[in-house]
Amino acid sequence: MKEITFNVEPCNQTGGFVARWDEVPDRGGITTQGDTLSELHAMVTDAVSAYFNLKERPNVKIVF
């Protein structure tokens, strides 16, 4: 897997943003949130680093 795409939506509860990637059956996905787009980007980067080991870590694309 060379690239994964996160879909971003506004969060009505917090006023921030939620990013989701759910494309791998039987392995789960990643959902994270941030109050600002800058914070969301940092949270996505952190979540991807935790989810994938270094050798298989893909590039990240964020779609609004």
Secondary structure, DSSP 8 states (H G I E B T S, - for coil): --EEEEEEEE-TTTSSEEEEE---TTT--EEEEESSHHHHHHHHHHHHHHHS-GGG--EEEEE-
